[in-house]
């Protein structure tokens, strides 16, 4: 007998049907390779997504089978987000920034049956095609090229399908809908599978007012790639609320993003810090009289910007706030769907002054509902939430992964009592604000004392002449390890080690915490998800 509520599974299909019924007139905009904009309604999205699901079923896609995507951010990728699960399959986003060998290895490991690929990415596909054989390859004519012989046309697939006669594959809420591989910065990439249930719960939590605060009137610009932790889950939230999406396609250069922002002003955007660093520098340079871009761009005042995936320097938050844009920092990982913490103004901070508001915004934030978070010291003891005691962050919750796809559970990744070990080192203060000091592998231990590379690089980036900076540990005969700062100067600026030392001392760093050395570099290397790639710097300098 039913004793409490109805036993209705949480399902992405509900979000898709809701969007078709309620938001059919709302808009989805995609920037094409030639930079023109393609406009699309949620009504078309609903119909085309059902057509895709119907076609996949007709091709015999079985429950739980993977369909890979190798695509930029655009409307057809959104169709895959919902159409593949609607047919009972699992959408597996391949990261197009990885090397061809890595992509091929991942597709093979995931045993992807079909592939949806942008025509502009066919040269990349060809480089790994021999490593994994997809049964069918559907080419999305993103740039309008004719689909080569031997491959299938995504548009023809949809045109031949019957969206009206389509019936959803029966499913449980725990069935998988999507899959992402971790970027593998710490070993072979590992697959994380998200379920209907985890995705819906994550979407509901992340959409809350203090976090994404999704509103029907929002215009969302997802710069975070749809292959990077599902663009942090935003596509699901956008469809849930029918908000207008503006997909940037392949054009992620700051000038291109600023052009798009001028054309289709967003109210909400998301991306890793390096994206916004480039964007604000280009924008501020354009304000100078005599700049070739003078007057070309405006930033939409009042826009909220979700920034995460790496520590967000306070200087960046202040810079955007000068133009009326507020940055909300979040912390999470592929394994956690990803949103685990978000920095937002809690009630206790209502009367906080500006410095305090900025200081808080530069923290990783407060755990969101349904995520349990604890910090464990080296001795395995829970650390007090005193804002000082540091340890590894461990998390648990209904949208945190419980295992990895097709690999034995590594003892080191989960604790005996079932919490995920994140490998991030942090403290938590009495208000619950998490402060990430490092990844375990980035820690600097000097003479028995930890130095936070994140604190140092953020402070260096607060210097007005610095464009970007990353701090790494280098071996030292006397102290074990010492910090080295790799610094990129802003164009035309001169800067010496003494200037940065003085700046850091002024920010409260002790003398022994200052970098031993500064390397002046042209750019900080980036990972496949656009973050600072300290491993590359260590390979070069930490010998
Ligand atoms: P990868 O960085 O390996 O590509 P993810 O995208 O899953 O993989 O990144 C997760 C990691 O990113 C976290 O474990 C953490 O180290 C880092 N990270 C994410 N958000 C933040 C943040 N707000 N501050 C500092 N580090 C962050």
Boltz pocket constraint, residues with backbone or C-beta under 6 A from the ligand:
constraints:
  - pocket:
      binder: B
      contacts: [[A, 182], [A, 183], [A, 184], [A, 185], [A, 229], [A, 307], [A, 308], [A, 309], [A, 310], [A, 311], [A, 312], [A, 329], [A, 330], [A, 331], [A, 332], [A, 333], [A, 334], [A, 335], [A, 363], [A, 364], [A, 422], [A, 423], [A, 424], [A, 436], [A, 438], [A, 439], [A, 527], [A, 529], [A, 531]]
      max_distance: 6.0
